[in-house]
């Protein structure tokens, strides 16, 4: 319990630090959803528990392949209830992090939401016409998205960031469900 509280404080401090830097640079920061709102949208009245996925060497390598850079942490927090998980991950668009929420149910994406957008351009990625493209997307045999995602003029880097995060989340979701299926894990 103490570890969770300390982890939450560290995470809150990191997020507050990003927010202060962004504001000091005069870059717009638009919050579309809070973490709590995203989790509530994903699970409804079900009270999910949150857990941590520890990234072993193989998963860190896979994350680096998908993101095209090393994942900065050793753990990723997610929420789970049954076969449904929710993930909130920051990924750089052009220059600043985009806070992206991805919900997966079974083996396919249920929803993608932009929680916070910090770039000067490309903010259209938060629009439903874009994020709906991810609904029902799964992984192919080579762990890529099962459907290509249409881009948005002027938002290419943001589109790629959201797509990479969706891909990574599907891989991590698969790992979480595989571990849950093994007795004693």
C-alpha positions as a Markdown table, in Angstrom:
| # | Residue | x | y | z |
|---|---|---|---|---|
| 1 | Unk | 0.0 | 0.0 | 0.0 |
| 2 | Unk | 2.8 | 2.4 | 0.8 |
| 3 | Unk | 4.6 | 1.5 | -2.4 |
| 4 | Unk | 1.4 | 2.3 | -4.4 |
| 5 | Unk | 1.1 | 5.7 | -2.6 |
| 6 | Unk | 4.8 | 6.5 | -3.2 |
| 7 | Unk | 4.4 | 5.5 | -6.9 |
| 8 | Unk | 1.3 | 7.7 | -7.3 |
| 9 | Unk | 3.2 | 10.7 | -5.8 |
| 10 | Unk | 6.2 | 10.2 | -8.1 |
| 11 | Unk | 3.8 | 9.8 | -11.1 |
| 12 | Unk | 1.9 | 13.0 | -10.1 |
| 13 | Unk | 5.2 | 14.9 | -9.6 |
| 14 | Unk | 6.4 | 13.8 | -13.0 |
| 15 | Unk | 3.2 | 14.9 | -14.7 |
| 16 | Unk | 3.2 | 18.2 | -12.9 |
| 17 | Unk | 6.8 | 18.7 | -14.0 |
| 18 | Unk | 5.9 | 18.2 | -17.6 |
| 19 | Unk | 2.9 | 20.5 | -17.2 |
| 20 | Unk | 5.1 | 23.3 | -15.8 |
| 21 | Unk | 7.7 | 23.0 | -18.5 |
| 22 | Unk | 5.0 | 23.0 | -21.2 |
| 23 | Unk | 3.4 | 26.1 | -19.7 |
| 24 | Unk | 6.7 | 27.9 | -19.3 |
| 25 | Unk | 7.5 | 27.3 | -23.0 |
| 26 | Unk | 4.1 | 28.8 | -24.0 |
| 27 | Unk | 3.0 | 25.6 | -25.7 |
| 28 | Unk | -0.7 | 25.0 | -25.5 |
| 29 | Unk | -1.8 | 22.1 | -23.3 |
| 30 | Unk | -5.3 | 20.9 | -23.8 |
| 31 | Unk | -6.7 | 18.3 | -21.4 |
| 32 | Unk | -9.6 | 16.5 | -22.9 |
| 33 | Unk | -10.1 | 13.8 | -20.2 |
| 34 | Unk | -8.7 | 13.1 | -16.8 |
| 35 | Unk | -7.3 | 9.7 | -15.9 |
| 36 | Unk | -10.3 | 9.0 | -13.8 |
| 37 | Unk | -12.7 | 9.9 | -16.5 |
| 38 | Unk | -11.0 | 7.6 | -19.0 |
| 39 | Unk | -11.0 | 4.7 | -16.6 |
| 40 | Unk | -14.6 | 5.3 | -15.8 |
| 41 | Unk | -15.5 | 5.4 | -19.5 |
| 42 | Unk | -13.7 | 2.2 | -20.0 |
| 43 | Unk | -15.1 | 0.2 | -17.2 |
| 44 | Unk | -18.4 | 1.9 | -16.4 |
| 45 | Unk | -19.7 | 1.1 | -12.9 |
| 46 | Unk | -17.1 | -1.7 | -12.4 |
| 47 | Unk | -14.4 | -0.7 | -10.0 |
| 48 | Unk | -11.2 | -1.9 | -11.7 |
| 49 | Unk | -8.0 | -2.6 | -9.9 |
| 50 | Unk | -4.8 | -1.2 | -11.2 |
| 51 | Unk | -1.6 | -3.2 | -11.5 |
| 52 | Unk | 1.9 | -2.8 | -12.8 |
| 53 | Unk | 3.4 | -4.6 | -15.8 |
| 54 | Unk | 7.1 | -5.0 | -15.2 |
| 55 | Unk | 8.9 | -4.8 | -18.5 |
| 56 | Unk | 11.4 | -7.6 | -18.8 |
| 57 | Unk | 14.2 | -7.5 | -21.3 |
| 58 | Unk | 12.2 | -9.0 | -24.1 |
| 59 | Unk | 9.3 | -6.7 | -23.6 |
| 60 | Unk | 11.6 | -3.6 | -23.4 |
| 61 | Unk | 13.1 | -4.7 | -26.7 |
| 62 | Unk | 9.7 | -5.2 | -28.3 |
| 63 | Unk | 8.6 | -1.7 | -27.0 |
| 64 | Unk | 11.7 | -0.1 | -28.5 |
| 65 | Unk | 11.0 | -1.8 | -31.8 |
| 66 | Unk | 7.4 | -0.5 | -31.8 |
| 67 | Unk | 8.0 | 3.0 | -30.5 |
| 68 | Unk | 11.3 | 3.4 | -32.5 |
| 69 | Unk | 13.0 | 4.4 | -29.2 |
| 70 | Unk | 13.5 | 2.8 | -25.8 |
| 71 | Unk | 10.5 | 2.9 | -23.5 |
| 72 | Unk | 11.6 | 5.2 | -20.6 |
| 73 | Unk | 10.3 | 3.2 | -17.7 |
| 74 | Unk | 10.7 | -0.2 | -16.2 |
| 75 | Unk | 7.0 | -0.6 | -15.4 |
| 76 | Unk | 3.7 | 0.4 | -16.9 |
| 77 | Unk | 0.5 | 0.9 | -14.9 |
| 78 | Unk | -2.8 | -0.5 | -16.2 |
| 79 | Unk | -6.3 | -1.2 | -15.0 |
| 80 | Unk | -7.9 | -4.5 | -15.4 |
| 81 | Unk | -11.3 | -6.2 | -14.9 |
| 82 | Unk | -11.8 | -9.6 | -16.5 |
| 83 | Unk | -10.4 | -9.5 | -20.1 |
| 84 | Unk | -10.6 | -5.7 | -20.3 |
| 85 | Unk | -7.5 | -3.5 | -19.7 |
| 86 | Unk | -7.0 | 0.3 | -19.8 |
| 87 | Unk | -3.6 | 1.9 | -20.3 |
| 88 | Unk | -2.4 | 5.5 | -20.2 |
| 89 | Unk | 0.9 | 6.2 | -21.9 |
| 90 | Unk | 2.8 | 9.4 | -22.9 |
| 91 | Unk | 4.4 | 9.4 | -26.3 |
| 92 | Unk | 6.2 | 12.2 | -28.1 |
| 93 | Unk | 4.3 | 13.5 | -31.1 |
| 94 | Unk | 6.7 | 16.0 | -32.8 |
| 95 | Unk | 8.3 | 17.5 | -29.7 |
| 96 | Unk | 6.0 | 17.1 | -26.7 |
| 97 | Unk | 4.3 | 14.2 | -25.1 |
| 98 | Unk | 0.8 | 13.3 | -25.9 |
| 99 | Unk | -1.1 | 11.5 | -23.1 |
| 100 | Unk | -3.0 | 8.6 | -24.8 |
| 101 | Unk | -5.5 | 6.3 | -23.2 |
| 102 | Unk | -6.1 | 2.9 | -24.9 |
| 103 | Unk | -8.7 | 0.4 | -23.7 |
| 104 | Unk | -8.6 | -3.2 | -24.9 |
| 105 | Unk | -11.2 | -5.9 | -24.5 |
| 106 | Unk | -10.5 | -9.5 | -25.4 |
| 107 | Unk | -7.9 | -9.1 | -28.1 |
| 108 | Unk | -9.1 | -5.9 | -29.8 |
| 109 | Unk | -9.0 | -2.2 | -29.0 |
| 110 | Unk | -12.2 | -0.9 | -27.5 |
| 111 | Unk | -11.3 | 2.8 | -27.6 |
| 112 | Unk | -8.5 | 5.2 | -28.0 |
| 113 | Unk | -8.7 | 8.7 | -26.3 |
| 114 | Unk | -6.3 | 11.6 | -26.2 |
| 115 | Unk | -6.2 | 12.7 | -22.6 |
| 116 | Unk | -3.8 | 15.6 | -22.9 |
| 117 | Unk | -2.4 | 17.2 | -26.1 |
| 118 | Unk | 0.6 | 19.4 | -25.9 |
| 119 | Unk | 1.7 | 20.1 | -29.5 |
| 120 | Unk | 1.1 | 23.3 | -31.4 |
| 121 | Unk | -0.2 | 21.4 | -34.4 |
| 122 | Unk | -1.9 | 18.1 | -35.0 |
| 123 | Unk | -4.5 | 18.3 | -32.3 |
| 124 | Unk | -7.1 | 16.8 | -34.6 |
| 125 | Unk | -5.9 | 13.4 | -33.4 |
| 126 | Unk | -8.3 | 13.8 | -30.4 |
| 127 | Unk | -11.3 | 13.9 | -32.7 |
| 128 | Unk | -13.6 | 10.9 | -32.8 |
| 129 | Unk | -13.3 | 10.6 | -36.6 |
| 130 | Unk | -9.6 | 9.8 | -36.1 |
| 131 | Unk | -9.8 | 7.7 | -32.9 |
| 132 | Unk | -12.7 | 5.6 | -34.1 |
| 133 | Unk | -10.3 | 4.0 | -36.6 |
| 134 | Unk | -8.7 | 2.1 | -33.8 |
| 135 | Unk | -11.9 | 0.4 | -32.6 |
| 136 | Unk | -11.8 | -3.4 | -33.1 |
| 137 | Unk | -8.1 | -3.3 | -34.2 |
| 138 | Unk | -6.1 | -6.4 | -33.2 |
| 139 | Unk | -2.6 | -7.6 | -33.7 |
| 140 | Unk | -1.5 | -9.5 | -36.8 |
| 141 | Unk | 0.8 | -12.6 | -36.5 |
| 142 | Unk | 3.8 | -10.3 | -36.7 |
| 143 | Unk | 2.4 | -8.1 | -33.9 |
| 144 | Unk | 1.4 | -5.1 | -36.0 |
| 145 | Unk | -1.9 | -3.4 | -36.1 |
| 146 | Unk | -4.5 | -5.4 | -38.2 |
| 147 | Unk | -5.7 | -2.2 | -40.0 |
| 148 | Unk | -3.9 | 0.7 | -41.4 |
| 149 | Unk | -4.8 | 4.0 | -39.8 |
| 150 | Unk | -5.5 | 7.0 | -42.1 |
| 151 | Unk | -3.4 | 10.0 | -41.4 |
| 152 | Unk | -4.4 | 13.7 | -40.9 |
| 153 | Unk | -2.7 | 16.4 | -43.0 |
| 154 | Unk | -0.5 | 18.4 | -40.7 |
| 155 | Unk | -0.6 | 15.8 | -37.9 |
| 156 | Unk | 1.6 | 13.0 | -39.3 |
| 157 | Unk | 3.9 | 12.7 | -36.3 |
| 158 | Unk | 0.9 | 12.8 | -33.9 |
| 159 | Unk | -0.9 | 10.1 | -35.9 |
| 160 | Unk | 2.2 | 7.9 | -35.8 |
| 161 | Unk | 2.6 | 8.4 | -32.1 |
| 162 | Unk | -1.0 | 7.3 | -31.4 |
| 163 | Unk | -0.6 | 4.3 | -33.7 |
| 164 | Unk | 2.6 | 3.2 | -32.0 |
| 165 | Unk | 1.0 | 3.5 | -28.6 |
| 166 | Unk | -2.0 | 1.5 | -29.7 |
| 167 | Unk | 0.3 | -1.2 | -31.1 |
| 168 | Unk | 2.4 | -1.3 | -27.9 |
| 169 | Unk | -0.7 | -1.5 | -25.7 |
| 170 | Unk | -2.0 | -4.5 | -27.7 |
| 171 | Unk | 1.3 | -6.3 | -27.2 |
| 172 | Unk | 1.3 | -5.5 | -23.4 |
| 173 | Unk | -2.3 | -6.5 | -23.1 |
| 174 | Unk | -1.6 | -9.9 | -24.7 |
| 175 | Unk | 1.3 | -10.4 | -22.2 |
| 176 | Unk | -0.9 | -9.5 | -19.2 |
| 177 | Unk | -3.6 | -11.9 | -20.3 |
| 178 | Unk | -1.1 | -14.6 | -21.0 |
| 179 | Unk | 0.4 | -14.2 | -17.5 |
| 180 | Unk | -3.1 | -14.2 | -15.9 |
| 181 | Unk | -3.8 | -17.5 | -17.6 |
| 182 | Unk | -0.8 | -19.2 | -16.0 |
| 183 | Unk | -1.7 | -20.6 | -12.5 |
| 184 | Unk | 0.3 | -18.9 | -9.7 |
| 185 | Unk | 1.1 | -15.8 | -11.6 |
